[in-house]
């Protein structure tokens, strides 16, 4: 019985050690490493998200500029056509 408890305690200790190593590896992937100046996944995702937001904003502004330009050119074209019809 004591030998079985010893083996169970040893197995549990090994499990905790392996779990700690696994947790450390996950932590190394997710968090920044100041020693190597390597960004972790959390910061990289934040950076990428910010870049995507900026790109989407630029696309919306560009679409708005195009719409305003088309509206102005259409208005100018209409005025020119009316002027041509008046002088015709």
PDB file of N, CA, C and O in Angstrom, chain B, residues numbered from 101:
ATOM      1  N   UNK B 101       0.814  -1.197   0.000  1.00  0.00           N
ATOM      2  CA  UNK B 101       0.000   0.000   0.000  1.00  0.00           C
ATOM      3  C   UNK B 101       0.857   1.260   0.000  1.00  0.00           C
ATOM      4  O   UNK B 101       0.575   2.201  -0.743  1.00  0.00           O
ATOM      5  N   UNK B 102       1.897   1.287   0.824  1.00  0.00           N
ATOM      6  CA  UNK B 102       2.780   2.441   0.904  1.00  0.00           C
ATOM      7  C   UNK B 102       3.516   2.640  -0.411  1.00  0.00           C
ATOM      8  O   UNK B 102       3.739   3.769  -0.848  1.00  0.00           O
ATOM      9  N   UNK B 103       3.897   1.512  -1.044  1.00  0.00           N
ATOM     10  CA  UNK B 103       4.599   1.612  -2.328  1.00  0.00           C
ATOM     11  C   UNK B 103       3.681   2.193  -3.400  1.00  0.00           C
ATOM     12  O   UNK B 103       4.122   2.972  -4.245  1.00  0.00           O
ATOM     13  N   UNK B 104       2.397   1.811  -3.363  1.00  0.00           N
ATOM     14  CA  UNK B 104       1.435   2.334  -4.317  1.00  0.00           C
ATOM     15  C   UNK B 104       1.227   3.839  -4.092  1.00  0.00           C
ATOM     16  O   UNK B 104       1.145   4.600  -5.056  1.00  0.00           O
ATOM     17  N   UNK B 105       1.142   4.263  -2.850  1.00  0.00           N
ATOM     18  CA  UNK B 105       1.011   5.684  -2.540  1.00  0.00           C
ATOM     19  C   UNK B 105       2.260   6.443  -2.977  1.00  0.00           C
ATOM     20  O   UNK B 105       2.163   7.572  -3.458  1.00  0.00           O
ATOM     21  N   UNK B 106       3.423   5.834  -2.814  1.00  0.00           N
ATOM     22  CA  UNK B 106       4.674   6.468  -3.249  1.00  0.00           C
ATOM     23  C   UNK B 106       4.672   6.660  -4.761  1.00  0.00           C
ATOM     24  O   UNK B 106       5.055   7.720  -5.257  1.00  0.00           O
ATOM     25  N   UNK B 107       4.235   5.619  -5.506  1.00  0.00           N
ATOM     26  CA  UNK B 107       4.179   5.736  -6.961  1.00  0.00           C
ATOM     27  C   UNK B 107       3.164   6.790  -7.394  1.00  0.00           C
ATOM     28  O   UNK B 107       3.423   7.558  -8.321  1.00  0.00           O
ATOM     29  N   UNK B 108       2.013   6.830  -6.728  1.00  0.00           N
ATOM     30  CA  UNK B 108       1.015   7.841  -7.049  1.00  0.00           C
ATOM     31  C   UNK B 108       1.543   9.248  -6.777  1.00  0.00           C
ATOM     32  O   UNK B 108       1.314  10.160  -7.571  1.00  0.00           O
ATOM     33  N   UNK B 109       2.242   9.427  -5.666  1.00  0.00           N
ATOM     34  CA  UNK B 109       2.830  10.727  -5.336  1.00  0.00           C
ATOM     35  C   UNK B 109       3.888  11.103  -6.363  1.00  0.00           C
ATOM     36  O   UNK B 109       3.971  12.262  -6.769  1.00  0.00           O
ATOM     37  N   UNK B 110       4.697  10.137  -6.787  1.00  0.00           N
ATOM     38  CA  UNK B 110       5.725  10.400  -7.797  1.00  0.00           C
ATOM     39  C   UNK B 110       5.082  10.757  -9.127  1.00  0.00           C
ATOM     40  O   UNK B 110       5.528  11.683  -9.805  1.00  0.00           O
ATOM     41  N   UNK B 111       4.035  10.028  -9.504  1.00  0.00           N
ATOM     42  CA  UNK B 111       3.326  10.325 -10.758  1.00  0.00           C
ATOM     43  C   UNK B 111       2.692  11.711 -10.708  1.00  0.00           C
ATOM     44  O   UNK B 111       2.731  12.459 -11.686  1.00  0.00           O
ATOM     45  N   UNK B 112       2.111  12.044  -9.563  1.00  0.00           N
ATOM     46  CA  UNK B 112       1.494  13.361  -9.417  1.00  0.00           C
ATOM     47  C   UNK B 112       2.541  14.466  -9.497  1.00  0.00           C
ATOM     48  O   UNK B 112       2.314  15.509 -10.110  1.00  0.00           O
ATOM     49  N   UNK B 113       3.680  14.226  -8.876  1.00  0.00           N
ATOM     50  CA  UNK B 113       4.774  15.204  -8.932  1.00  0.00           C
ATOM     51  C   UNK B 113       5.266  15.383 -10.366  1.00  0.00           C
ATOM     52  O   UNK B 113       5.505  16.507 -10.807  1.00  0.00           O
ATOM     53  N   UNK B 114       5.415  14.276 -11.093  1.00  0.00           N
ATOM     54  CA  UNK B 114       5.841  14.353 -12.495  1.00  0.00           C
ATOM     55  C   UNK B 114       4.809  15.115 -13.329  1.00  0.00           C
ATOM     56  O   UNK B 114       5.164  15.928 -14.182  1.00  0.00           O
ATOM     57  N   UNK B 115       3.536  14.843 -13.072  1.00  0.00           N
ATOM     58  CA  UNK B 115       2.476  15.543 -13.800  1.00  0.00           C
ATOM     59  C   UNK B 115       2.556  17.050 -13.557  1.00  0.00           C
ATOM     60  O   UNK B 115       2.485  17.838 -14.500  1.00  0.00           O
ATOM     61  N   UNK B 116       2.705  17.450 -12.290  1.00  0.00           N
ATOM     62  CA  UNK B 116       2.793  18.882 -11.976  1.00  0.00           C
ATOM     63  C   UNK B 116       4.014  19.522 -12.623  1.00  0.00           C
ATOM     64  O   UNK B 116       3.943  20.655 -13.101  1.00  0.00           O
ATOM     65  N   UNK B 117       5.131  18.805 -12.641  1.00  0.00           N
ATOM     66  CA  UNK B 117       6.339  19.345 -13.285  1.00  0.00           C
ATOM     67  C   UNK B 117       6.131  19.535 -14.785  1.00  0.00           C
ATOM     68  O   UNK B 117       6.524  20.554 -15.352  1.00  0.00           O
ATOM     69  N   UNK B 118       5.503  18.535 -15.425  1.00  0.00           N
ATOM     70  CA  UNK B 118       5.229  18.649 -16.864  1.00  0.00           C
ATOM     71  C   UNK B 118       4.233  19.775 -17.133  1.00  0.00           C
ATOM     72  O   UNK B 118       4.375  20.526 -18.098  1.00  0.00           O
ATOM     73  N   UNK B 119       3.232  19.881 -16.277  1.00  0.00           N
ATOM     74  CA  UNK B 119       2.235  20.941 -16.446  1.00  0.00           C
ATOM     75  C   UNK B 119       2.886  22.315 -16.302  1.00  0.00           C
ATOM     76  O   UNK B 119       2.570  23.236 -17.055  1.00  0.00           O
ATOM     77  N   UNK B 120       3.788  22.450 -15.341  1.00  0.00           N
ATOM     78  CA  UNK B 120       4.486  23.727 -15.142  1.00  0.00           C
ATOM     79  C   UNK B 120       5.318  24.089 -16.369  1.00  0.00           C
ATOM     80  O   UNK B 120       5.338  25.247 -16.787  1.00  0.00           O
ATOM     81  N   UNK B 121       6.002  23.103 -16.947  1.00  0.00           N
ATOM     82  CA  UNK B 121       6.778  23.351 -18.170  1.00  0.00           C
ATOM     83  C   UNK B 121       5.865  23.765 -19.322  1.00  0.00           C
ATOM     84  O   UNK B 121       6.181  24.686 -20.074  1.00  0.00           O
ATOM     85  N   UNK B 122       4.732  23.077 -19.454  1.00  0.00           N
ATOM     86  CA  UNK B 122       3.773  23.413 -20.498  1.00  0.00           C
ATOM     87  C   UNK B 122       3.248  24.831 -20.306  1.00  0.00           C
ATOM     88  O   UNK B 122       3.184  25.607 -21.260  1.00  0.00           O
ATOM     89  N   UNK B 123       2.875  25.168 -19.079  1.00  0.00           N
ATOM     90  CA  UNK B 123       2.378  26.516 -18.790  1.00  0.00           C
ATOM     91  C   UNK B 123       3.431  27.570 -19.093  1.00  0.00           C
ATOM     92  O   UNK B 123       3.102  28.644 -19.596  1.00  0.00           O
ATOM     93  N   UNK B 124       4.682  27.281 -18.797  1.00  0.00           N
ATOM     94  CA  UNK B 124       5.760  28.233 -19.069  1.00  0.00           C
ATOM     95  C   UNK B 124       5.935  28.435 -20.570  1.00  0.00           C
ATOM     96  O   UNK B 124       6.154  29.557 -21.026  1.00  0.00           O
ATOM     97  N   UNK B 125       5.837  27.348 -21.341  1.00  0.00           N
ATOM     98  CA  UNK B 125       5.961  27.472 -22.796  1.00  0.00           C
ATOM     99  C   UNK B 125       4.828  28.305 -23.372  1.00  0.00           C
ATOM    100  O   UNK B 125       5.050  29.140 -24.249  1.00  0.00           O
ATOM    101  N   UNK B 126       3.613  28.081 -22.881  1.00  0.00           N
ATOM    102  CA  UNK B 126       2.471  28.874 -23.342  1.00  0.00           C
ATOM    103  C   UNK B 126       2.668  30.343 -22.970  1.00  0.00           C
ATOM    104  O   UNK B 126       2.404  31.237 -23.774  1.00  0.00           O
ATOM    105  N   UNK B 127       3.127  30.575 -21.763  1.00  0.00           N
ATOM    106  CA  UNK B 127       3.373  31.941 -21.309  1.00  0.00           C
ATOM    107  C   UNK B 127       4.440  32.617 -22.172  1.00  0.00           C
ATOM    108  O   UNK B 127       4.316  33.796 -22.501  1.00  0.00           O
ATOM    109  N   UNK B 128       5.480  31.876 -22.535  1.00  0.00           N
ATOM    110  CA  UNK B 128       6.542  32.425 -23.396  1.00  0.00           C
ATOM    111  C   UNK B 128       5.999  32.808 -24.768  1.00  0.00           C
ATOM    112  O   UNK B 128       6.464  33.777 -25.368  1.00  0.00           O
ATOM    113  N   UNK B 129       5.036  32.070 -25.260  1.00  0.00           N
ATOM    114  CA  UNK B 129       4.443  32.368 -26.567  1.00  0.00           C
ATOM    115  C   UNK B 129       3.539  33.596 -26.479  1.00  0.00           C
ATOM    116  O   UNK B 129       3.548  34.438 -27.376  1.00  0.00           O
ATOM    117  N   UNK B 130       2.767  33.701 -25.414  1.00  0.00           N
ATOM    118  CA  UNK B 130       1.775  34.768 -25.307  1.00  0.00           C
ATOM    119  C   UNK B 130       2.365  36.107 -24.876  1.00  0.00           C
ATOM    120  O   UNK B 130       1.901  37.157 -25.321  1.00  0.00           O
ATOM    121  N   UNK B 131       3.369  36.082 -24.027  1.00  0.00           N
ATOM    122  CA  UNK B 131       3.879  37.317 -23.436  1.00  0.00           C
ATOM    123  C   UNK B 131       5.159  37.783 -24.130  1.00  0.00           C
ATOM    124  O   UNK B 131       5.855  36.995 -24.770  1.00  0.00           O
ATOM    125  N   UNK B 132       5.457  39.080 -23.990  1.00  0.00           N
ATOM    126  CA  UNK B 132       6.677  39.646 -24.551  1.00  0.00           C
ATOM    127  C   UNK B 132       7.896  39.095 -23.819  1.00  0.00           C
ATOM    128  O   UNK B 132       7.839  38.766 -22.634  1.00  0.00           O
ATOM    129  N   UNK B 133       8.999  39.005 -24.559  1.00  0.00           N
ATOM    130  CA  UNK B 133      10.264  38.583 -23.952  1.00  0.00           C
ATOM    131  C   UNK B 133      11.204  39.777 -23.968  1.00  0.00           C
ATOM    132  O   UNK B 133      11.712  40.156 -25.024  1.00  0.00           O
ATOM    133  N   UNK B 134      11.438  40.374 -22.800  1.00  0.00           N
ATOM    134  CA  UNK B 134      12.280  41.568 -22.725  1.00  0.00           C
ATOM    135  C   UNK B 134      13.737  41.271 -23.068  1.00  0.00           C
ATOM    136  O   UNK B 134      14.455  42.149 -23.548  1.00  0.00           O
ATOM    137  N   UNK B 135      14.172  40.044 -22.826  1.00  0.00           N
ATOM    138  CA  UNK B 135      15.570  39.684 -23.090  1.00  0.00           C
ATOM    139  C   UNK B 135      15.896  39.731 -24.581  1.00  0.00           C
ATOM    140  O   UNK B 135      16.968  40.190 -24.976  1.00  0.00           O
ATOM    141  N   UNK B 136      14.968  39.257 -25.397  1.00  0.00           N
ATOM    142  CA  UNK B 136      15.200  39.208 -26.848  1.00  0.00           C
ATOM    143  C   UNK B 136      14.422  40.283 -27.595  1.00  0.00           C
ATOM    144  O   UNK B 136      14.523  40.385 -28.818  1.00  0.00           O
ATOM    145  N   UNK B 137      13.643  41.086 -26.869  1.00  0.00           N
ATOM    146  CA  UNK B 137      12.773  42.102 -27.479  1.00  0.00           C
ATOM    147  C   UNK B 137      11.796  41.492 -28.474  1.00  0.00           C
ATOM    148  O   UNK B 137      11.401  42.139 -29.444  1.00  0.00           O
ATOM    149  N   UNK B 138      11.407  40.238 -28.228  1.00  0.00           N
ATOM    150  CA  UNK B 138      10.441  39.562 -29.094  1.00  0.00           C
ATOM    151  C   UNK B 138       9.048  39.818 -28.553  1.00  0.00           C
ATOM    152  O   UNK B 138       8.793  39.668 -27.358  1.00  0.00           O
ATOM    153  N   UNK B 139       8.147  40.209 -29.451  1.00  0.00           N
ATOM    154  CA  UNK B 139       6.761  40.445 -29.065  1.00  0.00           C
ATOM    155  C   UNK B 139       6.042  39.122 -28.860  1.00  0.00           C
ATOM    156  O   UNK B 139       6.283  38.142 -29.565  1.00  0.00           O
ATOM    157  N   UNK B 140       5.158  39.122 -27.883  1.00  0.00           N
ATOM    158  CA  UNK B 140       4.307  37.965 -27.669  1.00  0.00           C
ATOM    159  C   UNK B 140       3.082  38.044 -28.565  1.00  0.00           C
ATOM    160  O   UNK B 140       2.827  39.068 -29.200  1.00  0.00           O
ATOM    161  N   UNK B 141       2.335  36.965 -28.608  1.00  0.00           N
ATOM    162  CA  UNK B 141       1.156  36.930 -29.473  1.00  0.00           C
ATOM    163  C   UNK B 141       0.121  37.978 -29.097  1.00  0.00           C
ATOM    164  O   UNK B 141      -0.543  38.538 -29.970  1.00  0.00           O
ATOM    165  N   UNK B 142      -0.020  38.244 -27.817  1.00  0.00           N
ATOM    166  CA  UNK B 142      -1.018  39.220 -27.387  1.00  0.00           C
ATOM    167  C   UNK B 142      -0.703  40.588 -27.978  1.00  0.00           C
ATOM    168  O   UNK B 142      -1.597  41.242 -28.514  1.00  0.00           O
ATOM    169  N   UNK B 143       0.531  41.028 -27.894  1.00  0.00           N
ATOM    170  CA  UNK B 143       0.903  42.337 -28.440  1.00  0.00           C
ATOM    171  C   UNK B 143       0.855  42.337 -29.964  1.00  0.00           C
ATOM    172  O   UNK B 143       0.458  43.329 -30.575  1.00  0.00           O
ATOM    173  N   UNK B 144       1.262  41.221 -30.580  1.00  0.00           N
ATOM    174  CA  UNK B 144       1.214  41.147 -32.041  1.00  0.00           C
ATOM    175  C   UNK B 144      -0.224  41.247 -32.546  1.00  0.00           C
ATOM    176  O   UNK B 144      -0.488  41.938 -33.530  1.00  0.00           O
ATOM    177  N   UNK B 145      -1.143  40.571 -31.886  1.00  0.00           N
ATOM    178  CA  UNK B 145      -2.550  40.634 -32.292  1.00  0.00           C
ATOM    179  C   UNK B 145      -3.077  42.059 -32.129  1.00  0.00           C
ATOM    180  O   UNK B 145      -3.828  42.543 -32.975  1.00  0.00           O
ATOM    181  N   UNK B 146      -2.690  42.726 -31.051  1.00  0.00           N
ATOM    182  CA  UNK B 146      -3.114  44.109 -30.841  1.00  0.00           C
ATOM    183  C   UNK B 146      -2.575  45.004 -31.949  1.00  0.00           C
ATOM    184  O   UNK B 146      -3.308  45.835 -32.484  1.00  0.00           O
ATOM    185  N   UNK B 147      -1.295  44.842 -32.301  1.00  0.00           N
ATOM    186  CA  UNK B 147      -0.699  45.637 -33.376  1.00  0.00           C
ATOM    187  C   UNK B 147      -1.402  45.391 -34.708  1.00  0.00           C
ATOM    188  O   UNK B 147      -1.718  46.333 -35.435  1.00  0.00           O
ATOM    189  N   UNK B 148      -1.642  44.136 -35.019  1.00  0.00           N
ATOM    190  CA  UNK B 148      -2.301  43.793 -36.283  1.00  0.00           C
ATOM    191  C   UNK B 148      -3.727  44.344 -36.312  1.00  0.00           C
ATOM    192  O   UNK B 148      -4.185  44.844 -37.339  1.00  0.00           O
ATOM    193  N   UNK B 149      -4.417  44.249 -35.191  1.00  0.00           N
ATOM    194  CA  UNK B 149      -5.778  44.785 -35.105  1.00  0.00           C
ATOM    195  C   UNK B 149      -5.790  46.293 -35.350  1.00  0.00           C
ATOM    196  O   UNK B 149      -6.655  46.802 -36.063  1.00  0.00           O
ATOM    197  N   UNK B 150      -4.832  47.003 -34.762  1.00  0.00           N
ATOM    198  CA  UNK B 150      -4.735  48.451 -34.973  1.00  0.00           C
ATOM    199  C   UNK B 150      -4.442  48.775 -36.439  1.00  0.00           C
ATOM    200  O   UNK B 150      -5.012  49.710 -37.001  1.00  0.00           O
ATOM    201  N   UNK B 151      -3.546  47.993 -37.052  1.00  0.00           N
ATOM    202  CA  UNK B 151      -3.224  48.228 -38.460  1.00  0.00           C
ATOM    203  C   UNK B 151      -4.439  47.989 -39.343  1.00  0.00           C
ATOM    204  O   UNK B 151      -4.677  48.746 -40.284  1.00  0.00           O
ATOM    205  N   UNK B 152      -5.203  46.957 -39.056  1.00  0.00           N
ATOM    206  CA  UNK B 152      -6.408  46.671 -39.840  1.00  0.00           C
ATOM    207  C   UNK B 152      -7.421  47.794 -39.679  1.00  0.00           C
ATOM    208  O   UNK B 152      -8.054  48.207 -40.651  1.00  0.00           O
ATOM    209  N   UNK B 153      -7.578  48.295 -38.445  1.00  0.00           N
ATOM    210  CA  UNK B 153      -8.505  49.407 -38.222  1.00  0.00           C
ATOM    211  C   UNK B 153      -8.104  50.626 -39.043  1.00  0.00           C
ATOM    212  O   UNK B 153      -8.963  51.296 -39.617  1.00  0.00           O
ATOM    213  N   UNK B 154      -6.805  50.920 -39.104  1.00  0.00           N
ATOM    214  CA  UNK B 154      -6.329  52.066 -39.882  1.00  0.00           C
ATOM    215  C   UNK B 154      -6.590  51.853 -41.371  1.00  0.00           C
ATOM    216  O   UNK B 154      -7.004  52.781 -42.067  1.00  0.00           O
ATOM    217  N   UNK B 155      -6.352  50.645 -41.859  1.00  0.00           N
ATOM    218  CA  UNK B 155      -6.584  50.345 -43.279  1.00  0.00           C
ATOM    219  C   UNK B 155      -8.069  50.482 -43.609  1.00  0.00           C
ATOM    220  O   UNK B 155      -8.429  51.047 -44.642  1.00  0.00           O
ATOM    221  N   UNK B 156      -8.929  49.965 -42.733  1.00  0.00           N
ATOM    222  CA  UNK B 156     -10.370  50.078 -42.976  1.00  0.00           C
ATOM    223  C   UNK B 156     -10.811  51.536 -42.978  1.00  0.00           C
ATOM    224  O   UNK B 156     -11.651  51.927 -43.788  1.00  0.00           O
ATOM    225  N   UNK B 157     -10.257  52.336 -42.088  1.00  0.00           N
ATOM    226  CA  UNK B 157     -10.592  53.760 -42.044  1.00  0.00           C
ATOM    227  C   UNK B 157     -10.141  54.455 -43.327  1.00  0.00           C
ATOM    228  O   UNK B 157     -10.877  55.269 -43.885  1.00  0.00           O
ATOM    229  N   UNK B 158      -8.918  54.131 -43.801  1.00  0.00           N
ATOM    230  CA  UNK B 158      -8.427  54.726 -45.051  1.00  0.00           C
ATOM    231  C   UNK B 158      -9.330  54.359 -46.217  1.00  0.00           C
ATOM    232  O   UNK B 158      -9.611  55.198 -47.073  1.00  0.00           O
ATOM    233  N   UNK B 159      -9.787  53.107 -46.257  1.00  0.00           N
ATOM    234  CA  UNK B 159     -10.669  52.675 -47.345  1.00  0.00           C
ATOM    235  C   UNK B 159     -11.991  53.441 -47.306  1.00  0.00           C
ATOM    236  O   UNK B 159     -12.514  53.827 -48.351  1.00  0.00           O
ATOM    237  N   UNK B 160     -12.529  53.660 -46.116  1.00  0.00           N
ATOM    238  CA  UNK B 160     -13.783  54.409 -45.994  1.00  0.00           C
ATOM    239  C   UNK B 160     -13.591  55.858 -46.431  1.00  0.00           C
ATOM    240  O   UNK B 160     -14.449  56.421 -47.111  1.00  0.00           O
ATOM    241  N   UNK B 161     -12.462  56.466 -46.042  1.00  0.00           N
ATOM    242  CA  UNK B 161     -12.184  57.852 -46.432  1.00  0.00           C
ATOM    243  C   UNK B 161     -12.008  57.934 -47.944  1.00  0.00           C
ATOM    244  O   UNK B 161     -12.516  58.855 -48.583  1.00  0.00           O
ATOM    245  N   UNK B 162     -11.296  56.978 -48.510  1.00  0.00           N
ATOM    246  CA  UNK B 162     -11.088  56.967 -49.961  1.00  0.00           C
ATOM    247  C   UNK B 162     -12.423  56.812 -50.692  1.00  0.00           C
ATOM    248  O   UNK B 162     -12.670  57.497 -51.684  1.00  0.00           O
ATOM    249  N   UNK B 163     -13.274  55.924 -50.207  1.00  0.00           N
ATOM    250  CA  UNK B 163     -14.590  55.748 -50.843  1.00  0.00           C
ATOM    251  C   UNK B 163     -15.403  57.032 -50.740  1.00  0.00           C
ATOM    252  O   UNK B 163     -16.093  57.400 -51.690  1.00  0.00           O
ATOM    253  N   UNK B 164     -15.334  57.716 -49.610  1.00  0.00           N
ATOM    254  CA  UNK B 164     -16.040  58.993 -49.452  1.00  0.00           C
ATOM    255  C   UNK B 164     -15.512  60.045 -50.405  1.00  0.00           C
ATOM    256  O   UNK B 164     -16.291  60.783 -51.009  1.00  0.00           O
ATOM    257  N   UNK B 165     -14.197  60.125 -50.547  1.00  0.00           N
ATOM    258  CA  UNK B 165     -13.605  61.090 -51.480  1.00  0.00           C
ATOM    259  C   UNK B 165     -14.044  60.808 -52.917  1.00  0.00           C
ATOM    260  O   UNK B 165     -14.356  61.727 -53.674  1.00  0.00           O
ATOM    261  N   UNK B 166     -14.062  59.540 -53.277  1.00  0.00           N
ATOM    262  CA  UNK B 166     -14.486  59.174 -54.628  1.00  0.00           C
ATOM    263  C   UNK B 166     -15.948  59.564 -54.847  1.00  0.00           C
ATOM    264  O   UNK B 166     -16.300  60.088 -55.903  1.00  0.00           O
ATOM    265  N   UNK B 167     -16.790  59.311 -53.859  1.00  0.00           N
ATOM    266  CA  UNK B 167     -18.214  59.654 -53.988  1.00  0.00           C
ATOM    267  C   UNK B 167     -18.399  61.160 -54.132  1.00  0.00           C
ATOM    268  O   UNK B 167     -19.196  61.609 -54.955  1.00  0.00           O
ATOM    269  N   UNK B 168     -17.670  61.944 -53.338  1.00  0.00           N
ATOM    270  CA  UNK B 168     -17.775  63.406 -53.431  1.00  0.00           C
ATOM    271  C   UNK B 168     -17.263  63.879 -54.786  1.00  0.00           C
ATOM    272  O   UNK B 168     -17.875  64.747 -55.408  1.00  0.00           O
ATOM    273  N   UNK B 169     -16.157  63.324 -55.245  1.00  0.00           N
ATOM    274  CA  UNK B 169     -15.598  63.718 -56.540  1.00  0.00           C
ATOM    275  C   UNK B 169     -16.566  63.404 -57.674  1.00  0.00           C
ATOM    276  O   UNK B 169     -16.765  64.226 -58.568  1.00  0.00           O
ATOM    277  N   UNK B 170     -17.169  62.216 -57.640  1.00  0.00           N
ATOM    278  CA  UNK B 170     -18.133  61.845 -58.687  1.00  0.00           C
ATOM    279  C   UNK B 170     -19.338  62.782 -58.655  1.00  0.00           C
ATOM    280  O   UNK B 170     -19.840  63.187 -59.703  1.00  0.00           O
ATOM    281  N   UNK B 171     -19.799  63.126 -57.461  1.00  0.00           N
ATOM    282  CA  UNK B 171     -20.939  64.042 -57.338  1.00  0.00           C
ATOM    283  C   UNK B 171     -20.606  65.411 -57.913  1.00  0.00           C
ATOM    284  O   UNK B 171     -21.402  65.993 -58.649  1.00  0.00           O
ATOM    285  N   UNK B 172     -19.431  65.921 -57.576  1.00  0.00           N
ATOM    286  CA  UNK B 172     -19.016  67.243 -58.081  1.00  0.00           C
ATOM    287  C   UNK B 172     -18.862  67.213 -59.594  1.00  0.00           C
ATOM    288  O   UNK B 172     -19.328  68.120 -60.285  1.00  0.00           O
ATOM    289  N   UNK B 173     -18.210  66.174 -60.113  1.00  0.00           N
ATOM    290  CA  UNK B 173     -18.028  66.079 -61.567  1.00  0.00           C
ATOM    291  C   UNK B 173     -19.368  65.928 -62.285  1.00  0.00           C
ATOM    292  O   UNK B 173     -19.553  66.480 -63.370  1.00  0.00           O
ATOM    293  N   UNK B 174     -20.295  65.193 -61.697  1.00  0.00           N
ATOM    294  CA  UNK B 174     -21.624  65.067 -62.299  1.00  0.00           C
ATOM    295  C   UNK B 174     -22.337  66.412 -62.340  1.00  0.00           C
ATOM    296  O   UNK B 174     -22.960  66.763 -63.341  1.00  0.00           O
ATOM    297  N   UNK B 175     -22.240  67.162 -61.248  1.00  0.00           N
ATOM    298  CA  UNK B 175     -22.848  68.486 -61.201  1.00  0.00           C
ATOM    299  C   UNK B 175     -22.218  69.408 -62.245  1.00  0.00           C
ATOM    300  O   UNK B 175     -22.922  70.105 -62.975  1.00  0.00           O
ATOM    301  N   UNK B 176     -20.887  69.406 -62.308  1.00  0.00           N
ATOM    302  CA  UNK B 176     -20.189  70.248 -63.298  1.00  0.00           C
ATOM    303  C   UNK B 176     -20.577  69.832 -64.713  1.00  0.00           C
ATOM    304  O   UNK B 176     -20.817  70.682 -65.570  1.00  0.00           O
ATOM    305  N   UNK B 177     -20.637  68.524 -64.958  1.00  0.00           N
ATOM    306  CA  UNK B 177     -21.036  68.041 -66.282  1.00  0.00           C
ATOM    307  C   UNK B 177     -22.439  68.484 -66.640  1.00  0.00           C
ATOM    308  O   UNK B 177     -22.699  68.861 -67.782  1.00  0.00           O
ATOM    309  N   UNK B 178     -23.351  68.442 -65.671  1.00  0.00           N
ATOM    310  CA  UNK B 178     -24.725  68.893 -65.914  1.00  0.00           C
ATOM    311  C   UNK B 178     -24.767  70.369 -66.227  1.00  0.00           C
ATOM    312  O   UNK B 178     -25.495  70.788 -67.127  1.00  0.00           O
ATOM    313  N   UNK B 179     -23.988  71.181 -65.492  1.00  0.00           N
ATOM    314  CA  UNK B 179     -23.950  72.625 -65.744  1.00  0.00           C
ATOM    315  C   UNK B 179     -23.379  72.901 -67.133  1.00  0.00           C
ATOM    316  O   UNK B 179     -23.899  73.751 -67.856  1.00  0.00           O
ATOM    317  N   UNK B 180     -22.324  72.198 -67.508  1.00  0.00           N
ATOM    318  CA  UNK B 180     -21.719  72.389 -68.826  1.00  0.00           C
ATOM    319  C   UNK B 180     -22.718  72.005 -69.919  1.00  0.00           C
ATOM    320  O   UNK B 180     -22.841  72.717 -70.916  1.00  0.00           O
ATOM    321  N   UNK B 181     -23.420  70.908 -69.749  1.00  0.00           N
ATOM    322  CA  UNK B 181     -24.404  70.500 -70.765  1.00  0.00           C
ATOM    323  C   UNK B 181     -25.530  71.525 -70.885  1.00  0.00           C
ATOM    324  O   UNK B 181     -25.970  71.833 -71.993  1.00  0.00           O
ATOM    325  N   UNK B 182     -25.991  72.048 -69.770  1.00  0.00           N
ATOM    326  CA  UNK B 182     -27.034  73.083 -69.822  1.00  0.00           C
ATOM    327  C   UNK B 182     -26.498  74.338 -70.507  1.00  0.00           C
ATOM    328  O   UNK B 182     -27.210  74.978 -71.281  1.00  0.00           O
ATOM    329  N   UNK B 183     -25.254  74.686 -70.226  1.00  0.00           N
ATOM    330  CA  UNK B 183     -24.660  75.865 -70.861  1.00  0.00           C
ATOM    331  C   UNK B 183     -24.534  75.645 -72.368  1.00  0.00           C
ATOM    332  O   UNK B 183     -24.772  76.566 -73.149  1.00  0.00           O
ATOM    333  N   UNK B 184     -24.168  74.459 -72.771  1.00  0.00           N
ATOM    334  CA  UNK B 184     -24.055  74.153 -74.207  1.00  0.00           C
ATOM    335  C   UNK B 184     -25.440  74.233 -74.858  1.00  0.00           C
ATOM    336  O   UNK B 184     -25.577  74.759 -75.962  1.00  0.00           O
ATOM    337  N   UNK B 185     -26.444  73.723 -74.188  1.00  0.00           N
ATOM    338  CA  UNK B 185     -27.806  73.762 -74.730  1.00  0.00           C
ATOM    339  C   UNK B 185     -28.333  75.193 -74.810  1.00  0.00           C
ATOM    340  O   UNK B 185     -29.078  75.525 -75.732  1.00  0.00           O
ATOM    341  N   UNK B 186     -27.959  76.034 -73.863  1.00  0.00           N
ATOM    342  CA  UNK B 186     -28.404  77.438 -73.870  1.00  0.00           C
ATOM    343  C   UNK B 186     -27.785  78.157 -75.060  1.00  0.00           C
ATOM    344  O   UNK B 186     -28.485  78.891 -75.758  1.00  0.00           O
ATOM    345  N   UNK B 187     -26.517  77.972 -75.305  1.00  0.00           N
ATOM    346  CA  UNK B 187     -25.825  78.679 -76.380  1.00  0.00           C
ATOM    347  C   UNK B 187     -25.990  78.001 -77.732  1.00  0.00           C
ATOM    348  O   UNK B 187     -25.511  78.515 -78.742  1.00  0.00           O
ATOM    349  N   UNK B 188     -26.645  76.883 -77.765  1.00  0.00           N
ATOM    350  CA  UNK B 188     -26.815  76.153 -79.029  1.00  0.00           C
ATOM    351  C   UNK B 188     -27.904  76.683 -79.864  1.00  0.00           C
ATOM    352  O   UNK B 188     -28.156  76.164 -80.952  1.00  0.00           O
TER     353      UNK B 188
END
